[in-house]
């Protein structure tokens, strides 16, 4: 379908039109640009409690932010990984989404600020994401959570990390993950799909920006074949938790996200897939947040 009016309006926002192409910037400049963009986003809604702390990581402490809903608990837990191409972003980047999900899904949301490239190359972010999820499962009572109802999720590179954590947890035998939410995820180190050809320019996230992200994340291009970098390349997807996978029609990542959903389904994993028609990678619409909360509540067996 044509570009959705909401997506078109997003592209016309002054701060979006003024954005400098990230691939033309240094990492420091790109991070400053990303932070400046965040100042234009509306503030998040109140939640019952927010707590920042650090937890032990494989090489350094990992900052996390814990959002708690009102009520007695223990609550289901959703471990969330922010987007930003493994290079940009922090705990503030998607604070509003985490707050909204805490309330709408009635769960504890644990947002993880994993290490970023290029200072910390693959597999640093993946190992931090896994270690944080394992810590949350092992210390569920610390966050008033229920380890038996544990989900992982994220957007873009965060969706990549959520998929990878699910793979790692299966391969390593723990923790048990009940559900995975993969929103416009990066699933493959490749730039040759139809959606890259159709949407690689003009819709904020471009082919060149994705190449820039991958170049800063991987140690060498050969790392792109590792399933913990490109989960679409995993030879066996059996035994993974049920998944909600979304893509956006005007997104260069559309086809690889859809391909991952199809691979999961072919492996016997229960998958709910949705492509948001007319939407962008950078703006996949308010319906996506509603759908995420709905899928989480269902996975957690909440009314």
Order of alpha helices (4+ residues) and beta strands (2+ residues): alpha-alpha-alpha-beta-beta-beta-alpha-beta-alpha-beta-alpha-beta-alpha-alpha-beta-alpha-beta-alpha
